[in-house]
Amino acid sequence: MTGVATVRLTAAQALVRFLAAQYSERDGEEQRLVPGVWGIFGHGNTAGLGQALLQAATCGDGAGGPVDLPFLQARNEQAMVHAAAAFAKMRDRLQAYACTASTGPGSTNMVTGAALATTNRLPVLLLPGDMFAARPADPVLQQLEDARAGDATVNDALRPVSKYWDRITRPEQLVPAAMAAMRVLTDPAETGAVTLCLPQDVQAEAYDWPEAFFRRRVWHIDRPRPDTAALARAAEVLRAARRPLIVAGGGAVYSRATGELRAFAEETGIPVADTHAGKGAVPWDHPCAVGGIGATGTAAANALAREADAVLGVGTRYSDFTTASRTAFADPGVAFVNLNIARPDAAKHAAVQLVADARAGLQELRRELRGWEADPAHRERARALAAEWARTADACRAARTGGPPAQTAVLGVLNDVLDDRDVLVNAAGSLPGDLQMLWRARDPKAYHVEYAYSCMGYEIAAGLGAKMAAPDREVVVLVGDGSYLMLAQEISTMVAEGVKAVIVVLQNHGYASIGSLSEKVGAQRFGTAHRYRSARTGLLDGGTLPVDLAANAASLGARAIRARDLGELRAGIERAKAADTVTVVHIETDPEAPGPPSSGWWDVPVSEVSELESTREARRAYTEQRRARRHHL
């Protein structure tokens, strides 16, 4: 480049140097945007990114300058993306790890993690190895042959689950692609998985890069404020309401709007319900808090939702669990005001749209509503319903006599043993439903439950990422045996990296959540237990499999504690918290123990015709329940 200072590096070396120089800033706080790279090497990335990361760690930039981009070795490609997503969630989306995998199966293993990150609006940077751009041989090892398109590779599977996707077929294409990737990673309205596919020959190809490409660059994350006219319309809706309700979602936490949300609720007296991502935004025992809302919500929140004539959504995407499959908000004239930085979410339910940062938007709305309060009778009813639910939750959390403990009693022990700042990590199965109804969070980071994608296998990898993001907090992973068996390998990564976490494994010998759902839809828990195949029936309904998850955890390097009852569970968790290494506490639970009383509905279609009476009965109930569904227009 004539007249421009350049440096000759491979594309992989240039990318490593570029990533090490990126920073994010919000409210005057700067941090590294990409603090490191997770990876598993193979022929598609070891000669490119692998060599570049080694060179950065041992030689710096080649001109005496450091290149600080640490490498972390994972055991499973899906898991490392989960760890990166959990890290971003704990850091309020201000930082994002990169993840590199080899060509073919290594890269496609990241698809599930990418889908989770994008669904949850969490930034992760994926750097999958790709086929030869020059096509020196065709096909090469692990190439997907598509007779319709010569440029198709398995990495095209990452397109629909990425918020930005590009394939770098020439080194110089990296410059605009890398800048676009950083833009999306730091945009709260657009963020998610960002994928830069890197053909293995391009990674190793040299180019004369402009020095300016590697300068220290700060990506400023703004706090957009709502439109003045939209603000007036929102205030008009809320001032006219007699039974308003706030639904707090993840956006309230990521924008660090929790203090503003509490002040807003206290000044207006509007009750606050929360989603999984929003739990803890208002402490569970705050006078305005009424608990989780929707299909697995509390009776208090769902009663107020049914009666609400105005709903203020703060940073929520209104999933089907939040709306109880569009049955939660039953008032015929209910109106919505949605405060969200992403317009598609702000526009849901024909709402008045406040497209803005949650904290900035609440500040403006507070000023607009100054002096207005909700009806005192409505406030008192919300407090009474919340108190009544607290008594119900106490009964659910209490221990029972005889047999393995109920899952709800295990949650009671955990909630009592953990401190307010300790982080509970969970994702899938029946646990999120019980947690949304029963868990008592006072801190916005204490409840780390992934329920946008509800991905089995997220839990242990997420515990690793969460602890790396918050080393000063105790991180406790809660996982059932079904999820554990899918993705437990990152226990050994915790051991290798010296990352200490507590992992509580509930062994109920199957899939408790789907077992219960199967029963509700008339499928009689078919295929939901971990059993031997029976010679008598030909089905998987024989004896329990002799699976020893505590021994498995110990084989991966963890310390294992076996708890036979709730007393031993409590003692085991206390010992695990005091330990200096990853510790697994294992306990058997009853998969058929009753859960908390349900007050919401979730739409799962039931077979319209069947030879089974159980299915016919379930269909009759389903037909009746779905009549309550409605569009909010």
Secondary structure, DSSP 8 states (H G I E B T S, - for coil): -TTS-EEEEEHHHHHHHHHHTEEEEETTEEEES---EEE---TTTIIIIIHHHHHHHHHTTSSS------EEE-S-HHHHHHHHHHHHHHTTTS---EEEE-TTHHHHTTHHHHHHHHHTT--EEEEEEE--SS-SSSS-TT----TT-TT--GGGGGSTT-SEEEE--SGGGHHHHHHHHHHHHT-TTT-SEEEEEEEHHHHT-EEEEEGGGGS-EEEE-------HHHHHHHHHHHHT-SSEEEEE-HHHHHTT-HHHHHHHHHHH---EEE-TTTTTSS-TTSTTEEEE-STT--HHHHHHHHH-SEEEEES----TTTTTTTTS---TT-EEEEEESSHHHHTGGG-EEEES-HHHHHHHHHHHTTT----HHHHHHHHHHHHHHHHHHHHHHS--SSSS--HHHHHHHHHHHS-TT-EEEE-STTHHHHHHHH----STTSEEE--SS--TTHHHHHHHHHHHH-TTS-EEEEEEHHHHHHS-THHHHHHHHT---EEEEEE-SB-HHHHHHHHHTTSTTTT-B-B---TTTSSS-SSB----HHHHHHHTT-EEEEESSHHHHHHHHHHHHH-SS-EEEEEE--TTS--S-----------SS-S-HHHHHHHHHHHHHGGG-----
